[in-house]
Amino acid sequence: MYAAGSWRSWWCWVWWALAAASLAARWVVLRRAAAAMVADVVGARAPESEFFRLLLEASRRQLASPRQQRLFTSIPVLRIKLFSFLTRSHRTPAMATLPVLLPDSCHAEPHPAGGVPIDVWAVPGAVPEGWHRKNKPVLFFVHGGAWVHGHHVLQATVAFIRRMTLQGWIVVSTSYRKKRWPVHVEDVATSLRWVRDNIAEKFGGDPSSIFLSGSSAGGHLAVALALLSTRDRCSQVHPALGRTVQLLGDVKVNGFVGWYPALDPRDDSRSGLSWPWGESLAGWFFRVTVGSNELWETVQPCVLLDALGCVEFPPTIICHGETDSVVPQAQSRVFYDRIAALGPRPHDLYVSMPFTRHVFEVTASAVQESAHSIAAAWLNLLAARLQE
């Protein structure tokens, strides 16, 4: 037990001074390390085009901005919980509503009795860099969790959501049912269509400036949406996708940001572990818990890409850890290489994060800061180019 008033003694003040100095030193080291990683990743491609030169400059501005360092609880974030309306036979129980922070000029819409939860994040008055339109660009985010777990609010990538919200984007984070495939992609497609139809009137978003993002399994679902949005012939590939195409409707996707996306659920790349009888452990997990052998054609992004005969895919940036053992880097790299073969793609970027595992955003680090800065700058540049 410490004696009363011991906090006033000289050694207590020395302890606090050393703690403050340690935190300050850590902050300086983190900033320098993040700046070095940005220079290595983006700087190497800066000579290729004007876009990457601008991306390098914008990424450095992201790192230098003190606004990005504010605590999330200290900013006036408008957080509204909504529910996208599914058909009566496909409703799911509504999740508990969390407290809503609303300015006087806004109000919350009544919640339907059921549906898939959607959170809309926005900061009134904030405008993205280089954005001149009245309505703001929209980032549609899908959380991960191996298709059977996860939450659209309690997730590691909330730091990236916070960053984009502070910069003036309207960020929509959606949930989905964790049942048998393809209800996951059906729910996400319904949510995306709801965003297209309602984001302008209710939140001032631009339905023609929608970008997709997702982490892990959510990255897989986001890529599936991007593929389905490029063609209306998806029902010819497999009957299971017919309903998804109908729910999605005509939605324009302008770009994709992937965070260690699981783009090879069957593990055709053989980058993960296998059972003694030769079946991939990842493929076995998906087949047993999520899908079935009859539905692989609707699950594998590379197979779907070929089956649809896609000649285009939205501009893409993928951030993946080199030492990711949950979703090996080869799973996202194989898809990135496939879309690179579609033709000239002047805005694509693959960010390989050194010494980084799955869900690297859980702890603050130079890796997290540099990856978020690059992705945020990339989104702002692409959104600004939509106005040209």
C-alpha positions as CSV (number, residue, x, y, z in Angstrom):
1,M,0.0,0.0,0.0
2,Y,1.2,3.5,-0.9
3,A,1.0,6.1,1.8
4,A,-1.5,8.9,1.4
5,G,-0.2,11.7,-0.7
6,S,2.6,9.6,-2.1
7,W,1.6,10.8,-5.6
8,R,3.0,14.2,-4.7
9,S,6.5,12.9,-4.0
10,W,9.3,13.6,-6.4
11,W,9.8,10.0,-7.6
12,C,6.1,9.9,-8.6
13,W,6.6,12.9,-10.9
14,V,9.8,11.4,-12.3
15,W,7.8,8.2,-13.1
16,W,5.1,10.2,-15.0
17,A,7.7,12.2,-16.8
18,L,9.5,9.1,-18.0
19,A,6.2,7.6,-19.1
20,A,5.3,10.7,-21.1
21,A,8.8,10.8,-22.7
22,S,8.4,7.1,-23.6
23,L,5.1,7.7,-25.3
24,A,6.4,10.7,-27.1
25,A,9.4,8.7,-28.3
26,R,7.2,5.9,-29.4
27,W,5.0,8.3,-31.4
28,V,8.0,9.8,-33.2
29,V,9.4,6.3,-34.0
30,L,6.0,5.2,-35.3
31,R,5.6,8.3,-37.5
32,R,9.1,7.8,-39.0
33,A,8.6,4.1,-39.6
34,A,5.2,4.7,-41.2
35,A,6.7,7.4,-43.5
36,A,9.5,5.0,-44.5
37,M,7.0,2.3,-45.4
38,V,4.9,4.7,-47.5
39,A,8.0,5.7,-49.4
40,D,8.9,2.0,-50.0
41,V,5.4,0.9,-51.1
42,V,4.2,3.9,-53.1
43,G,7.5,5.7,-53.8
44,A,8.7,2.7,-55.8
45,R,5.8,3.2,-58.3
46,A,5.9,7.0,-58.3
47,P,8.0,7.2,-61.5
48,E,5.4,5.1,-63.4
49,S,2.6,7.7,-63.6
50,E,1.3,11.0,-62.4
51,F,-1.3,9.1,-60.3
52,F,1.3,7.4,-58.1
53,R,3.3,10.6,-57.7
54,L,0.1,12.3,-56.4
55,L,-0.6,9.2,-54.3
56,L,2.8,9.4,-52.6
57,E,2.3,13.1,-51.8
58,A,-1.3,12.5,-50.5
59,S,-0.1,9.6,-48.4
60,R,2.5,11.7,-46.8
61,R,-0.1,14.4,-46.1
62,Q,-2.2,11.7,-44.4
63,L,0.6,10.8,-42.1
64,A,1.3,14.5,-41.2
65,S,-2.3,15.3,-40.5
66,P,-2.8,15.8,-36.7
67,R,-6.6,15.3,-37.1
68,Q,-6.1,11.6,-37.7
69,Q,-4.7,11.2,-34.2
70,R,-7.8,12.2,-32.4
71,L,-9.6,9.7,-30.3
72,F,-12.7,8.3,-31.8
73,T,-14.8,9.1,-28.8
74,S,-13.8,12.8,-28.9
75,I,-15.2,13.6,-32.3
76,P,-18.8,14.5,-33.3
77,V,-19.4,11.4,-35.4
78,L,-23.0,10.9,-36.6
79,R,-23.7,7.2,-36.1
80,I,-27.1,6.0,-37.1
81,K,-28.2,2.4,-36.9
82,L,-30.6,1.3,-39.7
83,F,-31.9,-1.9,-41.1
84,S,-32.1,-2.8,-44.7
85,F,-35.4,-4.4,-45.5
86,L,-35.3,-8.0,-46.8
87,T,-38.1,-10.0,-48.2
88,R,-40.5,-11.4,-45.6
89,S,-39.2,-15.0,-45.9
90,H,-35.6,-13.8,-45.4
91,R,-35.8,-11.4,-42.5
92,T,-33.5,-11.8,-39.6
93,P,-34.0,-10.6,-36.0
94,A,-32.9,-7.0,-35.5
95,M,-29.9,-6.5,-33.4
96,A,-30.0,-4.3,-30.3
97,T,-29.8,-0.6,-31.1
98,L,-26.9,1.3,-29.7
99,P,-27.0,5.0,-28.6
100,V,-27.3,7.4,-31.6
101,L,-25.6,10.8,-31.7
102,L,-27.7,13.1,-33.8
103,P,-27.4,16.8,-34.5
104,D,-30.5,18.9,-34.1
105,S,-31.1,19.0,-37.9
106,C,-31.3,15.2,-38.2
107,H,-33.5,12.4,-36.9
108,A,-33.4,8.6,-36.9
109,E,-35.6,6.7,-39.2
110,P,-38.0,4.1,-37.6
111,H,-36.5,0.7,-37.5
112,P,-38.3,-2.1,-39.3
113,A,-39.2,-5.2,-37.3
114,G,-36.4,-7.2,-38.9
115,G,-33.6,-7.0,-41.4
116,V,-29.8,-6.9,-41.7
117,P,-28.1,-4.2,-39.6
118,I,-26.5,-1.3,-41.3
119,D,-24.5,1.5,-39.7
120,V,-24.1,4.8,-41.4
121,W,-21.1,6.9,-40.3
122,A,-20.8,10.6,-41.2
123,V,-19.4,13.9,-39.9
124,P,-21.5,16.9,-40.8
125,G,-19.5,19.6,-42.6
126,A,-16.5,17.4,-43.4
127,V,-15.6,17.2,-47.1
128,P,-13.1,14.8,-48.7
129,E,-9.9,16.3,-50.2
130,G,-10.5,17.4,-53.8
131,W,-14.3,16.8,-53.6
132,H,-16.5,19.5,-55.1
133,R,-19.9,17.8,-55.6
134,K,-22.8,18.5,-53.3
135,N,-23.2,14.9,-52.3
136,K,-20.3,13.0,-50.7
137,P,-18.7,9.8,-51.9
138,V,-19.7,6.6,-50.2
139,L,-17.6,3.7,-48.8
140,F,-19.5,0.5,-48.4
141,F,-17.7,-1.8,-45.9
142,V,-18.3,-5.5,-45.3
143,H,-16.8,-7.0,-42.1
144,G,-14.9,-10.3,-41.9
145,G,-15.2,-13.3,-39.6
146,A,-14.8,-16.5,-41.6
147,W,-18.3,-16.1,-43.0
148,V,-19.7,-17.4,-39.7
149,H,-18.7,-14.8,-37.1
150,G,-17.9,-11.1,-36.9
151,H,-19.8,-7.9,-36.3
152,H,-20.3,-4.8,-38.4
153,V,-19.3,-2.4,-35.6
154,L,-16.9,-4.4,-33.3
155,Q,-14.2,-5.0,-35.8
156,A,-10.5,-4.2,-36.2
157,T,-11.0,-2.0,-39.3
158,V,-13.1,0.5,-37.3
159,A,-9.9,2.7,-37.2
160,F,-10.0,2.9,-41.0
161,I,-13.8,3.6,-40.9
162,R,-13.0,6.4,-38.4
163,R,-10.3,7.9,-40.7
164,M,-12.5,8.0,-43.8
165,T,-15.4,9.4,-41.8
166,L,-13.3,12.2,-40.4
167,Q,-12.2,13.0,-44.0
168,G,-15.8,13.6,-45.1
169,W,-16.8,10.3,-46.5
170,I,-20.1,8.6,-45.8
171,V,-19.2,5.1,-44.6
172,V,-21.8,2.3,-44.5
173,S,-20.9,-0.8,-42.6
174,T,-23.2,-3.7,-43.2
175,S,-23.8,-7.1,-41.5
176,Y,-25.1,-10.3,-43.0
177,R,-26.5,-13.6,-42.0
178,K,-23.9,-16.2,-40.9
179,K,-25.7,-19.2,-42.4
180,R,-25.3,-21.3,-45.6
181,W,-24.0,-19.8,-48.8
182,P,-25.2,-17.8,-50.7
183,V,-27.3,-15.9,-48.1
184,H,-24.2,-13.9,-47.2
185,V,-23.8,-12.3,-50.6
186,E,-27.6,-11.9,-50.9
187,D,-27.8,-9.9,-47.8
188,V,-24.8,-7.7,-48.7
189,A,-26.3,-7.2,-52.2
190,T,-29.6,-6.1,-50.6
191,S,-27.8,-3.7,-48.3
192,L,-25.8,-2.2,-51.3
193,R,-29.0,-1.7,-53.3
194,W,-30.5,0.1,-50.2
195,V,-27.6,2.4,-50.1
196,R,-27.9,3.2,-53.8
197,D,-31.6,4.0,-53.4
198,N,-31.5,5.9,-50.1
199,I,-28.0,7.4,-49.4
200,A,-28.7,10.6,-51.3
201,E,-32.0,11.5,-49.8
202,K,-31.3,10.4,-46.2
203,F,-27.6,11.2,-45.8
204,G,-26.4,13.3,-48.7
205,G,-24.3,10.6,-50.3
206,D,-23.6,10.3,-54.0
207,P,-25.1,7.0,-55.3
208,S,-22.9,7.3,-58.4
209,S,-19.7,7.4,-56.3
210,I,-19.8,4.1,-54.3
211,F,-16.6,2.3,-53.4
212,L,-16.5,-1.2,-51.8
213,S,-14.2,-2.4,-49.0
214,G,-14.0,-5.5,-46.9
215,S,-11.7,-7.4,-44.6
216,S,-11.0,-11.1,-44.8
217,A,-14.2,-12.9,-45.6
218,G,-15.9,-9.5,-46.0
219,G,-13.3,-8.7,-48.8
220,H,-14.5,-11.9,-50.5
221,L,-18.1,-10.8,-50.4
222,A,-17.2,-7.3,-51.6
223,V,-15.3,-8.7,-54.6
224,A,-18.3,-10.9,-55.4
225,L,-20.5,-7.8,-55.4
226,A,-18.1,-6.0,-57.7
227,L,-18.0,-8.9,-60.1
228,L,-21.8,-9.2,-60.1
229,S,-22.2,-5.5,-60.7
230,T,-20.2,-5.7,-63.9
231,R,-22.5,-8.2,-65.7
232,D,-26.2,-9.1,-65.6
233,R,-25.5,-12.6,-66.9
234,C,-24.6,-14.1,-63.5
235,S,-27.7,-16.2,-63.2
236,Q,-26.4,-18.2,-66.3
237,V,-23.4,-19.3,-64.3
238,H,-25.3,-20.9,-61.5
239,P,-29.0,-20.7,-60.5
240,A,-27.9,-19.9,-56.9
241,L,-26.7,-16.4,-58.1
242,G,-29.9,-15.5,-59.8
243,R,-31.5,-14.1,-56.6
244,T,-28.3,-12.1,-55.8
245,V,-28.3,-10.5,-59.2
246,Q,-32.0,-9.6,-58.7
247,L,-31.4,-8.1,-55.3
248,L,-28.3,-6.1,-56.4
249,G,-29.9,-4.4,-59.3
250,D,-27.9,-1.8,-61.3
251,V,-25.2,-0.5,-58.9
252,K,-22.0,1.1,-60.2
253,V,-18.9,0.2,-58.2
254,N,-16.0,2.7,-58.7
255,G,-13.3,0.9,-56.7
256,F,-12.4,-1.8,-54.2
257,V,-10.2,-1.6,-51.1
258,G,-9.3,-5.1,-49.7
259,W,-7.9,-5.8,-46.3
260,Y,-6.3,-9.3,-46.3
261,P,-9.2,-10.6,-48.4
262,A,-10.0,-14.3,-48.5
263,L,-10.2,-14.5,-52.3
264,D,-9.5,-18.2,-52.6
265,P,-11.9,-20.0,-50.2
266,R,-11.3,-23.4,-51.9
267,D,-7.5,-22.8,-51.6
268,D,-6.8,-23.6,-55.3
269,S,-3.5,-21.9,-54.8
270,R,-2.5,-24.5,-52.2
271,S,-1.1,-21.8,-49.9
272,G,-2.6,-23.2,-46.7
273,L,-2.5,-26.4,-44.7
274,S,-4.1,-29.7,-46.0
275,W,-5.6,-32.8,-44.5
276,P,-3.7,-36.1,-44.9
277,W,-6.1,-37.1,-47.6
278,G,-5.1,-34.0,-49.7
279,E,-8.1,-31.7,-49.2
280,S,-7.3,-28.2,-48.2
281,L,-8.1,-27.3,-44.7
282,A,-9.5,-23.9,-45.8
283,G,-11.6,-25.5,-48.5
284,W,-12.9,-28.2,-46.1
285,F,-13.9,-25.5,-43.6
286,F,-15.8,-23.5,-46.1
287,R,-17.5,-26.6,-47.6
288,V,-18.6,-28.0,-44.2
289,T,-19.6,-24.8,-42.4
290,V,-20.6,-22.4,-45.2
291,G,-21.2,-23.9,-48.6
292,S,-21.1,-27.2,-50.5
293,N,-19.3,-28.8,-53.4
294,E,-22.1,-27.9,-55.8
295,L,-21.7,-24.1,-55.2
296,W,-17.9,-23.7,-55.7
297,E,-18.6,-22.0,-59.0
298,T,-20.4,-19.2,-57.2
299,V,-17.8,-18.9,-54.5
300,Q,-14.4,-18.7,-56.1
301,P,-13.7,-15.2,-57.4
302,C,-11.3,-16.3,-60.1
303,V,-13.7,-18.9,-61.4
304,L,-16.5,-16.4,-61.3
305,L,-14.4,-13.9,-63.2
306,D,-13.8,-16.4,-66.0
307,A,-17.3,-17.7,-66.1
308,L,-18.8,-14.2,-66.4
309,G,-16.3,-13.3,-69.1
310,C,-15.5,-10.1,-67.3
311,V,-13.4,-7.7,-69.3
312,E,-13.2,-5.1,-66.5
313,F,-13.1,-4.8,-62.8
314,P,-13.1,-1.7,-60.6
315,P,-9.8,-0.1,-59.7
316,T,-8.3,-2.1,-56.8
317,I,-6.0,-1.7,-53.9
318,I,-5.2,-4.7,-51.6
319,C,-3.3,-4.6,-48.3
320,H,-2.1,-7.9,-47.1
321,G,0.4,-9.1,-44.5
322,E,3.4,-11.1,-45.7
323,T,3.2,-13.5,-42.7
324,D,-0.6,-13.9,-42.7
325,S,-1.2,-17.6,-41.8
326,V,-5.0,-17.4,-41.6
327,V,-5.5,-16.1,-45.1
328,P,-2.1,-16.5,-46.8
329,Q,-1.0,-13.7,-49.1
330,A,-1.1,-15.9,-52.1
331,Q,-4.9,-16.0,-51.9
332,S,-5.3,-12.3,-52.7
333,R,-2.3,-12.2,-54.9
334,V,-3.7,-14.7,-57.4
335,F,-6.8,-12.7,-57.9
336,Y,-4.8,-9.5,-58.2
337,D,-2.7,-11.0,-60.9
338,R,-5.9,-12.3,-62.7
339,I,-7.5,-8.8,-62.9
340,A,-4.1,-7.4,-63.9
341,A,-4.3,-9.6,-67.0
342,L,-7.6,-8.0,-68.1
343,G,-5.8,-5.0,-69.6
344,P,-4.2,-1.7,-68.5
345,R,-5.0,-0.9,-64.9
346,P,-3.2,2.4,-64.1
347,H,-4.6,2.7,-60.6
348,D,-4.2,-0.8,-59.1
349,L,-1.9,-1.2,-56.1
350,Y,-0.9,-4.3,-54.1
351,V,0.5,-3.3,-50.6
352,S,2.5,-6.2,-49.1
353,M,2.9,-5.4,-45.4
354,P,6.2,-6.8,-44.0
355,F,6.2,-8.8,-40.8
356,T,2.4,-8.6,-40.6
357,R,-0.2,-11.2,-39.8
358,H,-3.9,-11.4,-40.1
359,V,-6.0,-8.5,-38.7
360,F,-2.9,-6.3,-38.2
361,E,-5.0,-3.3,-37.3
362,V,-5.8,-4.7,-33.8
363,T,-2.8,-2.7,-32.4
364,A,-1.5,0.7,-33.4
365,S,1.7,0.3,-35.4
366,A,3.6,1.8,-38.2
367,V,2.1,-0.9,-40.5
368,Q,-1.4,0.1,-39.6
369,E,-0.7,3.8,-40.0
370,S,1.0,3.5,-43.3
371,A,-1.6,1.1,-44.8
372,H,-4.5,3.3,-43.7
373,S,-2.8,6.4,-45.0
374,I,-2.1,4.8,-48.4
375,A,-5.7,3.5,-48.7
376,A,-7.3,6.7,-47.7
377,A,-5.2,8.8,-50.1
378,W,-5.9,6.3,-52.9
379,L,-9.7,6.6,-52.2
380,N,-9.6,10.4,-52.2
381,L,-7.7,10.5,-55.4
382,L,-10.0,8.2,-57.3
383,A,-13.1,9.9,-55.9
384,A,-11.7,13.3,-57.1
385,R,-11.1,11.9,-60.6
386,L,-14.8,10.9,-60.8
387,Q,-15.6,14.6,-61.0
388,E,-13.4,15.2,-64.1
